[in-house]
Amino acid sequence: MAEKTMTDKSMSGKVLFISGGTRGIGKAIVYEFASKGCDVAFTYASNADIANEIVADLEANYGVKSRAYKLDIMEPLTYKDVYKEFDEDFDRLDYFISNAIISGRAVVGGFAPFMRLKPKGLTNIYTATVSAFVVGAQEAAKRMELTGGGSIISMSSTGNLVYTPNYAGHGTNKAAVETMVKYAAAELGEKGIRVNAVSGGPIDTDALKAFPNYEEVKAEVVKRSPLSRMGDATDLTGACSFLCSDAASWLTGQVIVIDGATSFQ
Ligand SMILES: NC(=O)c1ccc[n+]([C@@H]2O[C@H](COP(=O)([O-])OP(=O)(O)OC[C@H]3O[C@@H](n4cnc5c(N)ncnc54)[C@H](OP(=O)(O)O)[C@@H]3O)[C@@H](O)[C@H]2O)c1
């Protein structure tokens, strides 16, 4: 992970809780917030060793407190137990980012061409994308209101704006979570809590490498973007830290698209 300047401590004393901090975009966000002095709680699904290495690295190199918890977003209500563990370690929560995503067997029948979509696969993606956001954000809001507010973000993708082969299940559920974000924003504003989505174009992570046509997608993105490259995991971190800053204090219920203009070509 690229070293950041150690002089920016603008998030000192604040606490982030993010799902899926071990890889890709989530890991990049974890490091971005830690580099600003933010304490970081994050979850993992199977990569406990990597999670522990990240915790040790953040504490040693950024001087922040960090903890990792096991979570399965296919069982959204287990968020409640994870938050109980979180409460043992942290006494406040300022930012929550719903980032984790399922892949592999869990998305069979959901990650497929239209004629091969199956209710089970689609339901799994809804559970992991929308229901997990709802429970994670509800638990976050209960804690944020104790300190007068906070910022909640759902990661989304432009697969609901641009046709992407096999992506119907994910794309429709990203559209759904963006609408859920707006409902949450409308109802949590009175608690001082802002809720937004950050929607990325294709980003070079494990999730994308799992696409059977990864090389084809990559070539198409490079061709489509006026910036002539695919997104990097760190390309979404700036929007997340901006949305959690005072500079975004009247920004809620929005979707910020970061896609190298690939959805305009
Ligand atoms: N990649 C893209 O092109 C792209 C573009 C726009 C938006 N996004 C969105 O950005 C977010 C992160 O994507 P990514 O590409 O960084 O994903 P990724 O590299 O596949 O990482 C997935 C993360 O989710 C965790 N996870 C996997 N299965 C889980 C489960 N059942 N329960 C809880 N956590 C689980 C993983 O933990 P372990 O390491 O322990 O397995 C890992 O930390 C997603 O919401 C995705 O839709 C991605």
The ligand as a MOL file (V3000), in Angstrom:
LIG
                    3D

  0  0  0     0  0            999 V3000
M  V30 BEGIN CTAB
M  V30 COUNTS 48 52 0 0 0
M  V30 BEGIN ATOM
M  V30 1 N -13.9190 -4.1060 -8.2920 0
M  V30 2 C -14.7140 -3.2900 -8.9700 0
M  V30 3 O -14.6320 -3.1530 -10.1960 0
M  V30 4 C -15.7040 -2.4370 -8.2350 0
M  V30 5 C -16.1840 -1.3030 -8.8710 0
M  V30 6 C -17.0930 -0.4940 -8.2040 0
M  V30 7 C -17.5380 -0.8410 -6.9570 0
M  V30 8 N -17.0800 -1.9620 -6.3570 0 CHG=1
M  V30 9 C -17.6220 -2.2940 -5.0220 0
M  V30 10 O -16.6220 -2.0450 -4.0480 0
M  V30 11 C -16.7670 -2.9880 -2.9690 0
M  V30 12 C -15.4680 -3.7580 -2.7530 0
M  V30 13 O -15.1710 -4.4610 -3.9410 0
M  V30 14 P -13.7280 -5.1200 -4.1830 0
M  V30 15 O -13.5730 -5.2130 -5.6560 0
M  V30 16 O -12.6870 -4.3880 -3.3860 0 CHG=-1
M  V30 17 O -13.9630 -6.5840 -3.5620 0
M  V30 18 P -12.9120 -7.7630 -3.2300 0
M  V30 19 O -11.5400 -7.3870 -3.6790 0
M  V30 20 O -13.5180 -9.0080 -3.7800 0
M  V30 21 O -12.9360 -7.8310 -1.6190 0
M  V30 22 C -14.0930 -8.3100 -1.0080 0
M  V30 23 C -14.0400 -8.0560 0.4870 0
M  V30 24 O -15.2890 -8.5350 1.0590 0
M  V30 25 C -15.0000 -9.5540 2.0150 0
M  V30 26 N -16.0080 -10.6220 1.9030 0
M  V30 27 C -16.1000 -11.5640 0.9310 0
M  V30 28 N -17.1440 -12.3880 1.1900 0
M  V30 29 C -17.7140 -11.9500 2.3500 0
M  V30 30 C -18.8050 -12.4010 3.1500 0
M  V30 31 N -19.5570 -13.4600 2.8240 0
M  V30 32 N -19.0930 -11.7190 4.3030 0
M  V30 33 C -18.3440 -10.6450 4.6670 0
M  V30 34 N -17.2940 -10.1750 3.9620 0
M  V30 35 C -16.9870 -10.8320 2.8060 0
M  V30 36 C -13.6010 -10.0610 1.7090 0
M  V30 37 O -13.0210 -10.5880 2.9050 0
M  V30 38 P -11.9300 -11.8270 2.8440 0
M  V30 39 O -10.6550 -11.2330 2.2840 0
M  V30 40 O -11.7790 -12.2720 4.2520 0
M  V30 41 O -12.5190 -12.8660 1.9350 0
M  V30 42 C -12.9260 -8.7800 1.1990 0
M  V30 43 O -12.4760 -7.9970 2.2730 0
M  V30 44 C -17.9580 -3.8600 -3.3470 0
M  V30 45 O -19.1330 -3.3520 -2.7600 0
M  V30 46 C -18.0130 -3.7390 -4.8600 0
M  V30 47 O -19.2880 -3.9970 -5.4050 0
M  V30 48 C -16.1570 -2.7710 -6.9720 0
M  V30 END ATOM
M  V30 BEGIN BOND
M  V30 1 1 1 2
M  V30 2 2 2 3
M  V30 3 1 2 4
M  V30 4 1 4 5
M  V30 5 2 4 48
M  V30 6 2 5 6
M  V30 7 1 6 7
M  V30 8 2 7 8
M  V30 9 1 8 9
M  V30 10 1 8 48
M  V30 11 1 9 10
M  V30 12 1 9 46
M  V30 13 1 10 11
M  V30 14 1 11 12
M  V30 15 1 11 44
M  V30 16 1 12 13
M  V30 17 1 13 14
M  V30 18 2 14 15
M  V30 19 1 14 16
M  V30 20 1 14 17
M  V30 21 1 17 18
M  V30 22 2 18 19
M  V30 23 1 18 20
M  V30 24 1 18 21
M  V30 25 1 21 22
M  V30 26 1 22 23
M  V30 27 1 23 24
M  V30 28 1 23 42
M  V30 29 1 24 25
M  V30 30 1 25 26
M  V30 31 1 25 36
M  V30 32 1 26 27
M  V30 33 1 26 35
M  V30 34 2 27 28
M  V30 35 1 28 29
M  V30 36 1 29 30
M  V30 37 2 29 35
M  V30 38 1 30 31
M  V30 39 2 30 32
M  V30 40 1 32 33
M  V30 41 2 33 34
M  V30 42 1 34 35
M  V30 43 1 36 37
M  V30 44 1 36 42
M  V30 45 1 37 38
M  V30 46 2 38 39
M  V30 47 1 38 40
M  V30 48 1 38 41
M  V30 49 1 42 43
M  V30 50 1 44 45
M  V30 51 1 44 46
M  V30 52 1 46 47
M  V30 END BOND
M  V30 END CTAB
M  END
